[in-house]
């Protein structure tokens, strides 16, 4: 039977050494940039589940009811808190939508008033020109 010795002084992995031009994992970035510094890092969608808030409210409410019926009050409260969170998100989205629509209505009415004033000024200028002639 052959016994194997663990020679600590024998260098293993002689094939890939850094002195032969190979880069170690520490030398090369994993994804091409440094995310630890957060340089110009923006998420594509900050609230990735927020567009499904109504579905998530229903999901967590159902899970809470199931947990409550099985007797797990702590888990049901956790699910109710999740449902409450998405209810607040949905209310915030609705208020933002209403605010944007009222701002759009106000800006459209201001544009209409500006156009009417412009038309009135134009007709008054025509009247003044015709009176001068």
Backbone torsions as a table, in degrees:
resi	resn	phi	psi	omega
1	UNK	NA	135.6	-177.6
2	UNK	-96.7	127.9	177.4
3	UNK	-99.7	142.0	179.8
4	UNK	-103.9	132.2	178.2
5	UNK	-97.2	147.7	174.8
6	UNK	-96.8	93.7	-179.9
7	UNK	-87.8	107.0	-179.5
8	UNK	-71.3	-23.4	-177.5
9	UNK	-86.5	-5.7	175.5
10	UNK	-87.8	127.1	-177.2
11	UNK	-80.0	124.1	177.2
12	UNK	-91.8	166.4	-178.9
13	UNK	56.0	51.1	177.6
14	UNK	-70.7	-19.0	-174.7
15	UNK	-67.5	-44.6	-175.9
16	UNK	-110.5	90.4	175.8
17	UNK	-106.5	154.2	179.7
18	UNK	-68.5	-23.5	-176.8
19	UNK	-77.6	-5.6	178.1
20	UNK	-96.3	9.1	177.9
21	UNK	96.8	1.0	176.6
22	UNK	-80.8	143.5	177.0
23	UNK	-93.5	135.9	175.9
24	UNK	-83.3	171.8	179.4
25	UNK	-63.7	-25.7	-179.7
26	UNK	-76.9	-25.0	-176.5
27	UNK	-82.1	-27.8	-174.8
28	UNK	-109.4	137.1	178.0
29	UNK	-70.8	147.7	-174.4
30	UNK	-73.2	-43.1	-175.8
31	UNK	-119.3	14.5	176.7
32	UNK	89.4	-8.5	176.7
33	UNK	-149.3	169.3	-176.5
34	UNK	-101.6	107.4	-179.6
35	UNK	-83.0	-11.4	-177.5
36	UNK	-71.3	-25.2	180.0
37	UNK	-87.5	-11.9	-178.4
38	UNK	56.1	41.6	179.5
39	UNK	-76.9	116.6	179.3
40	UNK	46.8	42.9	179.7
41	UNK	-95.1	119.9	176.1
42	UNK	-131.6	139.4	175.9
43	UNK	-76.2	149.6	179.7
44	UNK	-69.8	-40.9	176.1
45	UNK	-137.7	105.9	-174.7
46	UNK	-59.0	-39.1	177.2
47	UNK	-111.4	85.4	-170.5
48	UNK	-67.4	-27.7	179.9
49	UNK	-99.4	-0.3	-172.4
50	UNK	-69.2	-23.8	179.6
51	UNK	-73.9	-15.1	177.1
52	UNK	-108.6	30.9	-172.8
53	UNK	-59.5	-40.8	-178.3
54	UNK	-65.9	-37.6	177.8
55	UNK	-67.8	-38.7	-179.8
56	UNK	-69.3	-34.5	175.7
57	UNK	-60.6	-46.3	179.7
58	UNK	-64.5	-41.7	-179.5
59	UNK	-60.1	-51.6	-176.6
60	UNK	-71.2	-29.8	175.6
61	UNK	-65.9	-42.6	177.8
62	UNK	-64.2	-43.2	178.3
63	UNK	-62.5	-38.0	179.5
64	UNK	-65.4	-41.8	178.8
65	UNK	-64.7	-39.4	178.0
66	UNK	-65.1	-42.0	179.6
67	UNK	-66.1	-37.3	179.4
68	UNK	-67.8	-38.8	179.7
69	UNK	-69.7	-27.7	177.4
70	UNK	-84.5	-6.2	174.3
71	UNK	99.0	5.5	-179.7
72	UNK	-95.7	93.4	-175.8
73	UNK	-71.1	-34.9	-177.6
74	UNK	-68.4	-44.6	178.9
75	UNK	-65.7	-39.1	179.1
76	UNK	-64.7	-39.6	177.9
77	UNK	-64.6	-38.0	176.8
78	UNK	-60.8	-47.0	179.1
79	UNK	-65.3	-37.7	177.4
80	UNK	-64.1	-36.0	177.2
81	UNK	-66.7	-38.2	175.3
82	UNK	-62.1	-44.9	179.6
83	UNK	-61.8	-40.2	178.6
84	UNK	-64.2	-39.8	178.4
85	UNK	-59.6	-47.9	-179.0
86	UNK	-72.5	-24.5	172.8
87	UNK	-65.2	-42.6	177.4
88	UNK	-64.5	-38.8	177.8
89	UNK	-63.5	-43.1	179.6
90	UNK	-63.4	-41.7	177.8
91	UNK	-63.7	-39.7	178.3
92	UNK	-64.4	-42.9	178.9
93	UNK	-63.1	-40.4	178.3
94	UNK	-64.2	-42.7	179.6
95	UNK	-65.4	-38.1	177.1
96	UNK	-65.6	-40.0	178.7
97	UNK	-63.5	-43.1	178.3
98	UNK	-65.6	-41.0	179.2
99	UNK	-62.9	-43.3	178.6
100	UNK	-65.0	-39.4	180.0
101	UNK	-68.3	-39.0	177.9
102	UNK	-68.6	-37.1	176.7
103	UNK	-65.0	-38.4	177.5
104	UNK	-66.0	-40.2	178.4
105	UNK	-63.7	-42.4	179.7
106	UNK	-64.6	-44.0	-179.5
107	UNK	-66.9	-36.6	177.0
108	UNK	-66.4	-41.2	179.1
109	UNK	-67.0	-37.0	176.5
110	UNK	-65.4	-37.5	177.1
111	UNK	-66.1	-40.1	178.3
112	UNK	-64.0	-42.1	178.7
113	UNK	-64.0	-41.4	179.2
114	UNK	-64.0	-40.3	178.1
115	UNK	-66.2	-40.6	178.3
116	UNK	-63.4	-42.9	177.7
117	UNK	-62.5	-39.3	179.3
118	UNK	-64.8	-43.4	178.7
119	UNK	-64.3	-40.5	178.5
120	UNK	-63.3	-44.2	178.8
121	UNK	-62.4	-39.2	-179.2
122	UNK	-65.4	-44.1	179.6
123	UNK	-67.4	-36.6	177.4
124	UNK	-65.8	-37.0	176.8
125	UNK	-65.5	-39.5	177.7
126	UNK	-63.4	-42.5	178.6
127	UNK	-62.8	-41.8	-179.9
128	UNK	-64.5	-40.6	-179.4
129	UNK	-66.4	-42.5	179.8
130	UNK	-66.7	-33.0	179.1
131	UNK	-70.8	-34.6	-179.0
132	UNK	-70.0	-36.9	-178.4
133	UNK	-71.8	NA	NA
